[in-house]
Amino acid sequence: MSRIGKKPIPIPKDVSIDIKGDSLLVKGPKGELRQKIHPGVGLSREDDQLIVTVNGDTRKSHSLHGLFRALVSNMVTGVSQGFQRELEIVGVGYRGEISGTKATFHLGYSHPIVFQLPDGIEAKIEKTKITLSGIDKELLGRTAAKIRNFRAPEPYKGKGIKYAEENIRRKAGKTGAK
């Protein structure tokens, strides 16, 4: 059994959980999220905790135990507190700007890159710092990865878009190899 899957998920006072059949609905002050429950995993509510159990004794259901507990825990955290991801733009002349739900990036290409933010993701750009926030952790991470992929940091000068906590391994240039 999964060590993570065995842990109960604490439910804050302002979060409501509705389990109907094979779907889970989590509502909180920041919004609501839905998740389909896999038949190999069961959910039960005890007081102010949610317990994830394994249905059946198959390898698949055991492997989904910890995964599903982490997904539900992220849903509860997302609707109560939300998630944030920060990126940094590094490079002379590299910049970004927000207008409504569209982000425009000037990253050294011959054209600007216009990116439509997905529903549920908000962005703020201050000088060279991009702050993404939302309640769905998976969607937030996927959006941050797409934005980083527009110009991934290169190893010589470190120019590009990188995560704030990311550390770029630098290489020596041609003259540094001697």
C-alpha positions in Angstrom: 0.0 0.0 0.0 1.0 3.5 -0.7 2.4 5.6 2.2 1.0 8.7 0.7 -2.3 7.1 0.0 -2.8 6.1 3.6 -2.6 9.7 4.9 -6.1 11.2 5.5 -6.8 14.5 3.7 -7.8 17.3 6.1 -10.8 19.3 4.9 -10.8 23.0 5.8 -14.1 24.5 7.2 -14.8 26.6 4.1 -14.5 23.7 1.7 -17.4 21.4 0.8 -16.9 18.0 -0.8 -19.7 16.2 -2.8 -19.2 12.5 -3.8 -21.8 11.3 -6.3 -21.3 8.0 -8.0 -18.0 8.1 -9.8 -17.5 11.9 -9.6 -16.0 14.2 -7.0 -16.9 17.9 -6.7 -14.8 20.1 -4.4 -16.1 23.7 -3.7 -14.3 26.4 -1.9 -13.9 30.2 -1.7 -11.6 30.3 -4.8 -13.9 28.1 -7.0 -14.8 24.6 -7.7 -13.0 21.5 -9.3 -14.3 18.2 -10.6 -12.6 14.9 -10.8 -13.8 11.5 -12.0 -13.1 8.7 -9.5 -11.4 5.6 -10.9 -13.2 2.4 -10.0 -10.0 1.0 -8.4 -10.1 3.7 -5.8 -12.7 4.6 -3.2 -13.4 7.8 -1.2 -15.0 8.1 2.2 -15.6 11.0 4.5 -15.0 10.8 8.2 -15.7 14.0 10.2 -13.4 16.7 8.7 -11.2 14.2 6.8 -11.3 12.4 3.5 -9.9 8.9 3.3 -8.8 7.3 0.0 -9.0 3.5 -0.1 -8.1 0.8 -2.6 -11.0 -1.2 -4.2 -9.8 -4.6 -5.2 -6.4 -6.1 -5.0 -5.0 -5.4 -8.5 -1.6 -3.8 -9.2 -3.4 -0.9 -11.1 -5.6 0.0 -8.1 -2.6 0.0 -5.8 -0.6 2.2 -8.1 -3.6 4.7 -8.3 -4.0 4.9 -4.5 -1.2 7.4 -3.8 -1.8 9.3 -7.1 -5.5 9.8 -6.4 -4.9 10.9 -2.9 -2.4 13.5 -4.1 -4.8 14.7 -6.8 -7.7 15.1 -4.3 -5.3 16.8 -1.8 -4.3 19.3 -4.5 -7.9 20.0 -5.3 -8.7 20.8 -1.7 -5.6 23.0 -1.4 -6.4 24.7 -4.7 -10.0 25.7 -3.9 -9.0 26.9 -0.4 -5.7 28.6 -1.0 -4.8 28.4 -4.7 -1.5 27.8 -6.3 1.2 30.2 -7.7 4.0 29.7 -10.1 6.7 32.3 -10.9 8.8 32.6 -14.0 11.6 35.0 -14.9 12.5 36.5 -18.2 16.3 36.8 -18.6 17.8 38.6 -21.6 18.4 42.1 -23.0 15.2 43.3 -24.7 13.2 40.3 -23.6 9.9 41.3 -22.1 6.3 40.4 -21.7 2.9 42.1 -21.3 -0.6 41.2 -20.4 -3.8 42.5 -22.1 -6.9 40.9 -20.9 -6.5 37.1 -21.2 -3.7 37.4 -23.8 0.0 37.5 -22.9 2.5 38.9 -25.5 6.1 38.0 -25.3 9.0 39.7 -27.1 11.8 37.1 -26.9 14.3 38.0 -29.6 12.4 36.4 -32.5 11.4 38.4 -35.5 7.8 38.4 -34.2 6.0 38.7 -30.9 4.5 35.5 -29.4 0.8 35.9 -28.4 -0.4 33.4 -25.9 -4.0 32.9 -24.9 -4.2 32.1 -21.2 -6.5 29.2 -20.4 -9.7 29.7 -18.3 -8.9 29.6 -14.6 -5.3 30.9 -14.9 -4.5 34.5 -14.1 -1.2 36.1 -14.9 0.7 39.2 -13.8 3.9 40.5 -15.5 6.1 43.0 -13.7 9.2 43.9 -15.6 10.9 40.5 -16.0 8.8 38.5 -13.5 5.7 36.5 -14.5 3.4 35.3 -11.8 0.8 32.7 -12.7 -2.0 31.8 -10.3 -5.0 29.4 -10.3 -6.8 26.7 -8.5 -5.9 23.7 -10.7 -2.3 22.7 -10.0 -2.0 20.5 -13.2 -3.3 23.3 -15.5 -1.1 25.9 -13.8 2.0 23.7 -14.3 1.2 22.9 -17.9 0.7 26.6 -18.6 4.0 27.6 -17.0 5.8 24.9 -19.0 4.3 26.2 -22.3 5.4 29.7 -21.5 8.9 28.5 -20.5 9.1 26.6 -23.8 8.7 29.7 -25.9 12.4 30.4 -25.2 14.0 27.9 -22.8 17.1 29.2 -21.0 20.3 28.5 -22.9 23.4 27.3 -21.0 25.9 30.0 -22.2 24.4 33.3 -21.1 21.2 32.0 -19.4 18.9 34.0 -21.7 15.3 32.8 -21.9 12.3 32.2 -19.7 13.1 30.1 -16.5 11.2 29.1 -13.4 12.1 31.4 -10.5 13.6 28.6 -8.4 15.3 27.0 -11.4 19.1 27.0 -11.5 20.7 27.1 -14.9 23.9 25.1 -15.3 26.3 27.3 -17.2 28.8 26.2 -19.8 32.1 27.9 -20.7 32.2 29.5 -24.1 34.8 28.8 -26.8 37.5 30.8 -25.1 36.8 29.1 -21.7 37.7 25.7 -23.0 41.5 26.4 -23.2 
